[in-house]
Amino acid sequence: MLGKLMKYEWKATWKLLLSANILTVVMTGLARCMVYLMGQTGHSDFRMVDFMAVMVLFTYVGSMFAVCIGTTIYLIHRFYTSTYGDQGYLLHTLPVDTHHIIIAKVLVSSAWVIINMVSIYLSVIFLLATSSEIFHSMMEGMVDMIEYLGAERISAFTVIMTLIAFIFSIFAKVLKVGACISLGQLSPNHKLLLSFAWYVGIYVVEQMLQSIYFVVTIYYQEKISHSDYWNYGSYFDRQWETALLAGIISCVVYYVLTWYVMGRKLNLD
Amino acid sequence: MAPVVQCMGLTKTYGRKIALNQINLNLERGRIIGLLGPNGSGKTTLIKIMNGLLKPTAGEVLINGQRPGVDTKLRISYLPERTYLQPGMKVLELVQYFQDFYPDFRVDRAFDMLARLQIPPQERLKNLSKGTKEKVQLIMVMSRDADLYILDEPIAGVDPAARDYILHTIVNNYNRCGSILVSTHLISDVENILDEVVFIKYGSIVLHAGAEQIRRNERKSVDQFFREVFAC
């Protein structure tokens, strides 16, 4: 049943979210054309085409933000309406396990978050890479930074594990939203407001834990290295472990909370 | 064989408000049962608990001897009082959706009913009128061979002509080995199809009897008797 749930979740979301990604591609193309036109006009005089190019570039940046924020809002709205809104009456009377419902929603939502992030990164890289001057100076800057940090010793294994940790962090973020919406359902009134309050509360706790962790690790790093100079390569080499652990713990905690409310405390109005 | 529904001391409270109060009720198989009561009497709360959409505060409900869960959802066909359809879906996609999730869903029966109502399978649900959406939902629910059909106010939002069609659809399409529980406050419309009635008032069962028994003993129609029992 998990496969079927995922299929219908995908079918319900793909049109709008694919449109957002098509918008990204179109805006990237337009922005690249405008960068090219600006290059043709020379630097001495500011003409109409330059004005239009600047406007298009502003629109490009705005549309990238809109795609990110719009996708997030849409996925939150979709989770809420399909789980605890009217459509929840169908979802929760399907002969499927609550675990499957949660997993299907998390996997499809996470997939869209990743697709959107990749499309935006590719868009920016494409713009920079085809504007050779900017790209070359950026690449040189990055090489200098890597050399300075000593990060060239970061292994392929570290990179792969960092990517896995990153994917878990996406799952955790999606599950956190699901858990907060679910926890809001425990109240008979003002459910959405309570969901928002849960989100803010959890966010504050997360930030506090993260700050404590950074202070402690920096303190120990300095003690171990016996100097002010850090080897960032070895530092980052160990960061994926913490990130992965934090991601997995977050996933487990938010998953259990969501499952508890959906499976044990469901109260559809 | 165990009753299709067994409620034992079923209680549901919302804060201080008691929505259901110590409900004890057994519903047998092969019957059409009317769950009758005024607005706010607890009909929908009882139905939601049977479907696992609400958790009881105390007591227990068993469907086919099992607590609400995946196995009972396989055997219950539920029509809620509201529209639960995804607006962007086509009617055909909805049929496929039900076919995918419910092994007892009869596609031929669904298409037959859609054709008789002249609802095009390629039409998107968002383009249908409210009444047609309700009919589509009813068609999906009645196209299953379930043990228990739970219909919450199936005729409340439709015109009298459509009511006849809906009642006709219900009576002619249910699994004869199963039972139908119809919740409504429009008693005169459903009276003729009912085998049994359950009167519910302020969250308590005040009567559970055969429809014919009421007519014989009280010398009144169920509708007249209901008005007497629930007179303000």
HADDOCK unambig.tbl for C-alpha pairs under 7 A between the chains (distance, minus, plus):
assign (segid A and resid 86 and name CA) (segid B and resid 83 and name CA) 6.70 0.50 0.50
assign (segid A and resid 86 and name CA) (segid B and resid 84 and name CA) 5.04 0.50 0.50
assign (segid A and resid 87 and name CA) (segid B and resid 84 and name CA) 4.36 0.50 0.50
assign (segid A and resid 87 and name CA) (segid B and resid 85 and name CA) 6.13 0.50 0.50
assign (segid A and resid 87 and name CA) (segid B and resid 86 and name CA) 6.86 0.50 0.50
assign (segid A and resid 89 and name CA) (segid B and resid 84 and name CA) 6.07 0.50 0.50
assign (segid A and resid 90 and name CA) (segid B and resid 84 and name CA) 5.97 0.50 0.50
assign (segid A and resid 92 and name CA) (segid B and resid 53 and name CA) 6.82 0.50 0.50
assign (segid A and resid 93 and name CA) (segid B and resid 51 and name CA) 6.61 0.50 0.50
assign (segid A and resid 93 and name CA) (segid B and resid 73 and name CA) 5.89 0.50 0.50
assign (segid A and resid 94 and name CA) (segid B and resid 73 and name CA) 6.31 0.50 0.50
assign (segid A and resid 94 and name CA) (segid B and resid 101 and name CA) 6.75 0.50 0.50
assign (segid A and resid 95 and name CA) (segid B and resid 70 and name CA) 4.58 0.50 0.50
assign (segid A and resid 95 and name CA) (segid B and resid 71 and name CA) 6.79 0.50 0.50
assign (segid A and resid 95 and name CA) (segid B and resid 73 and name CA) 5.01 0.50 0.50
assign (segid A and resid 95 and name CA) (segid B and resid 74 and name CA) 5.32 0.50 0.50
assign (segid A and resid 95 and name CA) (segid B and resid 101 and name CA) 7.00 0.50 0.50
assign (segid A and resid 96 and name CA) (segid B and resid 70 and name CA) 5.72 0.50 0.50
assign (segid A and resid 97 and name CA) (segid B and resid 70 and name CA) 6.38 0.50 0.50
assign (segid A and resid 265 and name CA) (segid B and resid 55 and name CA) 6.39 0.50 0.50
assign (segid A and resid 266 and name CA) (segid B and resid 53 and name CA) 6.11 0.50 0.50
assign (segid A and resid 266 and name CA) (segid B and resid 54 and name CA) 5.68 0.50 0.50
assign (segid A and resid 266 and name CA) (segid B and resid 55 and name CA) 6.45 0.50 0.50
assign (segid A and resid 267 and name CA) (segid B and resid 53 and name CA) 5.97 0.50 0.50
assign (segid A and resid 267 and name CA) (segid B and resid 54 and name CA) 4.49 0.50 0.50
assign (segid A and resid 267 and name CA) (segid B and resid 55 and name CA) 6.53 0.50 0.50
assign (segid A and resid 268 and name CA) (segid B and resid 53 and name CA) 5.82 0.50 0.50
assign (segid A and resid 268 and name CA) (segid B and resid 54 and name CA) 6.27 0.50 0.50
